[in-house]
Amino acid sequence: MADKEVIHDELKDITMDDFFSDEDDDMNQVGSTMANVQLQTPNRDHVIDQQQQRTQLVAPRQFSVVSEDQDPVFLLRLFYQRLFPYKLYHSWLSYGINTSKSFTHREFSFTLANDIYFRYNSFADSDALKKEIERLQPVKIDIGAVYSVKPKDKKSVSEKAFRPLEKDLVFDIDMTDYDDIRTCCSGGNICHDCWQFMTIAIKVIDKCLRDDFGFEHLLWVYSGRRGVHCWVSDERARKLNNESRKAIVGYLEVVKGGAEVDRKVRLPSTLHPSLERSLEIIKPYFIPLILNRQGVLDTRDQWQKMLKIIADEGTRRELDESWSDDASLSARAKWDELKSLVSDTAKSFDTTTRDIIFQYLYPRLDEKVTTHINHLLKSPFCVHPKTHPAECDSFDPLTVPTLTTLAKEINEYTPRNDNDRKGQDFKKTSLKPYIDIFEKFVHQLVMESQREKRAATAMKSDGFGGRLKIDDLRNKDRRTKWWATLDHSL
Ligand SMILES: [Zn+2]
């Protein structure tokens, strides 16, 4: 098969999330040219089932005649012409309806099917972006920071003059960081059991970002088989410098150390209220997910990983012997034995068993993605945005639409009336619920920016009139901010 055909063949049956492959690091390393879009081999039965199901929906991998609805070039064109929500995307990155500097000075990077990528693209408006995307038909789009100079003009200014000014605060939770814990899959593979780790991560981090930091504009995105991303688009978050981003990661991070570290969690006996709250979220998952589904106490190899967390060697040996001697012991019985033995022998029994729960369940963040303002992150579009953690329980990462299924849905769509017929194409496909969530997220951002603008105008025109209008605003923080500005001006 010719190279071009191989690329086409691989592109054809990737899912929508793979379509924007999650090889973020490649894009952030100088000299790297590849964003991988290869299929992973699933290693669990139900994943294989899903794979088989997917295979039935697409053409066989070896094909000689490509029908239009299975041709990847056609599918890409269709996606970019008829499904990509350019307007919403533009409003999101402008943080308003009108094109702003946040859009025009924003870096976009494109990876093409022939492994070439272009960094430092920027666009005057939504139409210019659309035109270029349709021309290049990238297999991956990354979003970078907003710079002091339009990224496309980077070469015309000195290195010093080209500075990243702001970017959404982003978080990346990567499934591969759970490889020392999960027993069901590894690497880029994901199944329903693994997804639960992501569900827990979303619940914990979302709560912290909202309750502890007061952020409101959070977009959770299924980043492909590798995990989830969170985009925090509040103005306050966008303007954070690298140090503040590091401080936030430091606050959220609990699991520390690589493969060589046995005990990755060491928290003080009295927990910070935020961690108490996180513990309440993660604790109910310990028995059903960690003990029952992942079976971390079922085999000697597995339970030894947990036993290594216990400081006292005698306790470790005693448990190991007890569990090896009695093959009929349930995981629950083993855990109960561990708890009682640790409490008898260790001074800080509570912290050991509690820290084990944290080590097995607390979210693991990819720190460098968050802490560097100019780090590129795969664009959230055409994926599966989640705006509310309550919904992540019902989200099924194994039933994501493929380009082929979307094309099929458009072709087979039967309008009930004229309105249906004229409706946007994405509404005719299984992409609709995801775009609806994205739309809601963008809408709230735009509304906030409108309110900010009205408040600023009111304040400029007349202090007293401004005050009346400001008092209409429901957001207390914004009122406080306005008063602070007024006091300062006086
Ligand atoms: Zn799994």
Boltz pocket constraint, residues with backbone or C-beta under 6 A from the ligand:
constraints:
  - pocket:
      binder: B
      contacts: [[A, 44], [A, 182], [A, 184], [A, 185], [A, 189], [A, 190], [A, 191], [A, 192], [A, 193], [A, 194], [A, 195]]
      max_distance: 6.0
